[in-house]
């Protein structure tokens, strides 16, 4: 049904590159860096609050710099851009491994967040957007599979490395893996002379010049349509994951049970991503955009209202479905709204928003909990915020579509009244 096999066979090298980059971005993601936090606290004799502040400062700084660096992918060769980003990523891992000064922790975090969470994902999805026209939705979906794939294997691998070699040495192994695999793949499998950038006119009826500034992009209706969705998803998901152990304690779940739930989250996200690609290619990402956060709202309602331990399954599955489907939907919609000419610049802005919200989410949730409120308040506030964003998402439906829907409704209503009159006469 999905016709993935022929598409993958024809484009295996570039698709594998996207998958590889999103998977390796996990080394800069919260779910993996959190594994090192207990060791950093012990070695540097700092408190949880201190390391949280360092992490937040580094993440916000990377979010602010990301648009300035991310836009260069539109004009620099893919191999050169990827290689330079890899050097930054590897250098940050090595720095974290050898660092013995607390004040350098934010610097190491900054490099990991900028190169990992920010640029590695940015490179993967931008490449899929630029070098695919027909089948772009499937390409983005397949590349995005690297995120749940990394969530499934990297934490286990890192825990084993830490137990065998120690936490500092494990970072050197991680750095070696990235430094060897990424450049080798670029050298042997990516031939830039065969890559064609497909320019596409945005479907909004508004064509901007290729030298458009990031400020011009941020003033468009398309930006203000997409930005709240990107912000709220990353804001809530990162906040919930950052405090997953505290939530498990609040709900009376074991950590093992929470780990099982995370597995279902990754599976649901993978399945959603695979379904999203063909649907986007056949129809349009605009059609699905107002609806992809609804499963997330159901997930929040489940964990907020159900006390039984089985609530972990609807919570993780529906949240994973929204994250997976949304990843493909939003990435494809950026091309539909803005075109391909400056998609790197566009994506870097939205990636910055995502990174920024991932810094703010844990901080806001922590303030709420530290103020004496329990997680029920967090769940309720999250549900209300999601509802507002879902409602505003329907702005993507153009006015003429609303008018057409109204016309059809009135037509059916008049027909219903006509038959009612006939029935009354009889």
Order of alpha helices (4+ residues) and beta strands (2+ residues): alpha-alpha-alpha-alpha-alpha-alpha-alpha-alpha-alpha-alpha-alpha-alpha-alpha-alpha-alpha-alpha-alpha-alpha-alpha
